[in-house]
Amino acid sequence: MNLLHQIFVEPFLFMGEAPDLLLQVLWEGFVSGILYALIALGFVLIFKASGVFNFAQGIMVVFAALTLVGFYAMGVPAILSLALAIGVMFLLAVTVERVVLRPLVNQPDIILFMATFGITYFLIGFGELIFGGEPKQMITSQLMLPEGRTNLEIAGGFVTIQHIDIAAAAIAVVMIATLGIFFSKTRIGRALRAVADSHKAALSVGISLNQIWVTVWFAAGIVALVTGIMWGARSDVSFALQIIAFKALPVLILGGFTSIPGAIVGGLIIGFGEKIAEFYWGPLVGGGIESWFAYIIALIFLVFRPQGLFGEKIIERI
């Protein structure tokens, strides 16, 4: 009975007794959720264009951030380093389309999925060869990203807000909204949905698979670069960031693999949920809830609603 009281009663009493701590946890969950949604958006874009989960998106986050930091370490000004990093992500998109995707048109989805594994390990090896394996510091101030923090007095306590978190949340929201409008309201967006439905049908009506794939991989590369900058500013730029990027998988399962609004809602659910669970229930199990909470939620969704909150239910007729 005492254990049930600790699990179901005490955390909620604590929330009411310390509203400032609750607001702190909710803010951190909001920032993490928005960044998870941004990562998931990269997966969604490529899945909508090819119908395949891009396993390489996580390492693309790391590779893009390392490219930016690497150019700056070579003495290139920060803004020019950013422009060059964007150019590298475009070259990566073109290379992937010509070397990997173009020869695999109309192949089974599992073949394309395994191809993204190859891209992942190529980028890991190439990145370690060029940049080394040690963590690097993101050039936050050189990119004119805000530093410092603000303490807000609320309900007799303080809520600490990092300025970089405000910038990260704002940039992520703007990027998600822009890409959402672009891919839902433009001709390229409609072509992308046609390609996702059927490569052959898209080709038959004159849609260029090459152009679509380059576009979405480049867009996913830009998303990866922004994500790498934001996460790198909150910690360091290292290959460990790809582990964070895999949090996008539970986000996709919750929201649906083809839904941009689903990526947003799923990201916020995971962000809020894991922070609240870690802070209020973590002490009962020795901590570490944040590392596995998202995957438990995803498992529950796979059992009861595998298409996610916004995904379309697949009905096969025999």
C-alpha positions in Angstrom: 0.0 0.0 0.0 2.9 2.3 0.8 4.4 1.6 -2.6 1.2 2.5 -4.3 1.0 5.7 -2.4 4.6 6.6 -3.5 3.8 5.9 -7.1 0.3 7.4 -7.5 -0.1 10.0 -4.8 3.2 11.5 -3.6 4.4 12.7 -7.1 1.1 14.6 -7.7 1.2 16.1 -4.2 4.8 17.3 -4.9 3.7 18.9 -8.1 1.1 20.9 -6.2 3.5 21.8 -3.4 6.3 23.0 -5.8 4.7 24.6 -8.9 8.0 26.3 -9.8 9.8 22.9 -10.1 6.8 21.6 -12.2 7.2 24.6 -14.5 10.9 24.0 -14.8 10.3 20.4 -15.8 7.6 21.3 -18.3 9.9 23.9 -19.9 12.7 21.5 -20.3 10.3 18.9 -21.6 8.9 21.4 -24.1 12.4 22.2 -25.5 13.4 18.6 -25.7 10.1 17.7 -27.4 10.4 20.4 -30.0 14.0 19.2 -30.8 12.8 15.6 -31.0 10.1 16.7 -33.4 12.7 18.5 -35.5 14.8 15.3 -35.7 11.6 13.2 -36.5 10.8 15.7 -39.3 13.9 14.6 -41.2 12.8 11.0 -41.0 9.3 11.9 -42.1 10.5 13.8 -45.2 12.5 10.9 -46.5 9.9 8.3 -45.6 7.2 10.3 -47.5 9.4 10.4 -50.6 10.6 6.8 -50.6 8.4 4.9 -48.1 11.6 3.8 -46.3 12.8 4.6 -42.8 16.1 6.4 -43.2 18.4 4.9 -40.6 21.1 7.4 -41.6 19.3 10.5 -40.3 20.9 10.2 -36.8 24.4 10.2 -38.1 23.5 13.0 -40.6 22.8 15.2 -37.5 26.3 14.5 -36.2 28.0 14.7 -39.6 26.4 18.1 -40.4 27.4 19.6 -37.0 30.9 18.2 -37.3 31.2 19.7 -40.8 30.3 23.1 -39.5 32.7 23.0 -36.6 35.4 21.5 -38.8 35.3 24.3 -41.3 35.5 26.8 -38.4 38.5 25.0 -37.0 40.2 25.5 -40.3 39.9 29.2 -39.9 36.8 29.8 -42.0 34.5 32.5 -40.6 31.4 31.1 -38.8 28.8 32.3 -41.3 30.8 31.1 -44.2 31.3 27.8 -42.4 27.5 27.5 -42.1 27.1 28.2 -45.8 29.7 25.6 -46.6 28.1 23.1 -44.3 24.8 23.6 -46.1 26.7 23.1 -49.4 28.1 19.8 -48.1 24.6 18.6 -47.2 23.5 19.4 -50.7 26.4 17.4 -52.2 25.5 14.6 -49.8 21.9 14.6 -51.1 23.1 14.6 -54.8 25.5 11.8 -54.1 23.0 9.6 -52.2 20.5 10.1 -55.1 22.9 9.2 -57.8 25.0 6.5 -56.1 22.4 4.8 -53.9 18.8 5.6 -54.8 18.8 5.9 -58.5 20.1 2.3 -59.1 17.5 1.0 -56.6 14.3 2.5 -58.1 11.4 0.1 -57.8 13.4 -2.3 -55.6 11.7 -3.7 -52.4 11.6 -1.3 -49.5 13.8 -3.5 -47.4 16.6 -3.0 -50.0 16.4 0.8 -49.7 16.2 0.4 -45.9 19.4 -1.6 -45.8 21.0 0.9 -48.2 20.5 3.6 -45.4 22.5 1.3 -43.1 25.4 1.5 -45.6 25.1 5.3 -45.7 25.2 5.4 -41.9 28.4 3.4 -41.5 30.0 5.3 -44.4 29.3 8.6 -42.8 30.6 7.3 -39.4 33.9 6.1 -40.9 34.3 9.2 -43.2 33.4 11.5 -40.3 35.9 9.9 -38.0 38.6 10.0 -40.7 38.1 13.7 -41.4 37.1 15.1 -38.0 38.4 12.6 -35.5 36.3 10.9 -32.8 36.8 13.3 -29.9 33.9 15.6 -28.8 34.0 19.2 -30.2 32.4 22.4 -28.9 29.7 24.1 -30.9 30.5 27.6 -32.1 27.5 29.1 -30.3 28.7 32.7 -29.9 30.2 32.9 -33.4 26.8 32.0 -34.9 25.3 34.8 -32.8 23.2 32.3 -30.7 22.3 33.7 -27.3 24.1 32.5 -24.2 23.4 32.9 -20.5 20.2 32.3 -18.6 17.2 34.1 -17.0 15.8 33.2 -13.6 12.0 33.8 -13.3 10.5 34.1 -9.8 7.3 32.0 -9.8 5.3 30.9 -6.7 8.1 31.6 -4.3 10.7 29.7 -6.4 12.7 30.2 -9.5 12.4 28.8 -13.0 15.7 28.9 -14.9 15.5 29.4 -18.6 18.6 29.0 -20.8 18.7 31.6 -23.6 20.0 28.9 -26.0 16.9 26.8 -25.2 14.6 29.8 -26.2 16.5 30.2 -29.5 16.4 26.4 -30.1 12.6 26.2 -29.5 12.0 29.3 -31.7 14.2 28.1 -34.6 12.7 24.6 -34.4 9.1 25.9 -34.5 9.8 28.2 -37.5 11.5 25.4 -39.4 8.8 22.9 -38.7 6.1 25.3 -39.8 8.0 26.4 -42.9 8.6 22.8 -44.0 5.1 21.8 -43.2 3.7 24.5 -45.4 6.2 23.9 -48.2 5.5 20.2 -48.4 1.7 20.4 -48.0 0.9 23.5 -50.2 3.5 23.4 -53.0 3.8 21.4 -56.2 6.9 19.7 -54.9 4.9 18.6 -51.8 2.2 17.1 -54.0 4.8 15.3 -56.1 6.5 14.0 -53.0 3.2 12.3 -51.9 2.8 10.8 -55.3 6.3 9.4 -55.2 5.6 7.9 -51.8 2.5 6.2 -53.1 4.1 4.6 -56.1 7.4 5.2 -57.9 6.1 3.8 -61.2 2.9 5.9 -61.1 4.9 9.0 -60.3 7.2 8.3 -63.3 4.3 7.7 -65.6 2.9 11.2 -65.0 6.2 12.9 -65.5 7.4 13.4 -62.0 11.2 13.2 -61.7 12.3 10.9 -59.0 15.8 12.2 -59.1 14.7 15.8 -58.4 12.3 14.8 -55.6 14.9 12.6 -53.9 17.6 15.3 -54.0 15.1 17.8 -52.7 13.9 15.8 -49.7 17.4 14.5 -48.8 18.7 18.1 -49.0 15.8 19.2 -46.8 16.5 16.4 -44.4 20.2 17.5 -44.4 19.2 21.1 -43.5 17.1 19.7 -40.7 20.0 17.6 -39.5 22.3 20.6 -39.6 19.9 22.8 -37.5 19.3 19.9 -35.1 23.1 19.3 -34.7 23.7 23.0 -34.0 20.9 23.1 -31.4 21.8 19.9 -29.6 25.6 20.7 -29.9 25.0 24.1 -28.3 23.4 22.3 -25.3 26.2 19.8 -24.9 29.1 18.9 -27.3 29.3 17.8 -30.9 30.2 14.1 -30.9 29.1 10.8 -32.4 27.0 10.2 -29.2 24.4 12.7 -30.6 23.2 10.0 -32.9 21.8 8.1 -29.9 19.7 11.2 -29.1 18.5 11.2 -32.7 17.1 7.7 -32.3 14.6 9.2 -29.9 12.9 10.2 -33.1 11.8 6.6 -33.6 9.3 6.6 -30.7 8.2 10.0 -31.8 7.4 8.6 -35.3 5.6 5.6 -33.9 3.4 7.9 -31.8 2.7 10.5 -34.5 2.8 8.4 -37.6 5.6 8.0 -40.1 4.0 10.2 -42.8 2.6 13.0 -40.6 4.3 16.3 -40.0 1.8 17.3 -37.3 2.2 13.9 -35.9 6.0 14.5 -35.5 5.2 17.7 -33.5 2.6 16.1 -31.2 4.7 12.9 -30.8 7.8 15.0 -30.0 6.0 17.0 -27.3 4.5 13.8 -25.8 7.9 12.2 -25.5 9.6 15.4 -24.3 7.1 16.2 -21.6 6.6 12.6 -20.6 10.2 11.6 -20.1 11.1 14.8 -18.1 8.1 14.4 -15.8 8.7 10.7 -15.4 12.4 11.2 -14.6 11.9 14.0 -12.1 8.9 12.7 -10.2 9.2 8.9 -10.5 12.9 8.5 -11.2 14.0 8.4 -7.6 11.6 5.4 -7.0 13.6 3.3 -9.5 17.0 4.7 -9.0 16.8 7.1 -12.0 17.5 6.5 -15.7 13.8 6.6 -16.7 14.6 9.2 -19.3 16.7 6.8 -21.3 13.9 4.2 -21.8 10.6 5.9 -21.2 10.1 6.9 -24.8 10.5 3.3 -26.0 8.0 1.9 -23.5 5.4 4.5 -24.8 6.3 3.5 -28.3 5.8 -0.2 -27.5 2.4 0.5 -26.0 1.4 2.3 -29.2 2.7 -0.5 -31.4 0.4 -2.9 -29.5 -2.8 -0.8 -29.5 -2.4 1.7 -32.3 0.5 0.8 -34.6 -0.4 3.5 -37.2 0.2 6.2 -34.6 -2.1 9.1 -33.7 -2.1 10.7 -37.1 -1.2 7.8 -39.3 -3.6 6.1 -41.7 -4.9 2.7 -40.8 -3.8 0.2 -43.4 -6.5 -2.1 -44.6 -5.4 -5.0 -46.9 -8.1 -6.7 -48.9 -7.6 -10.3 -50.1 
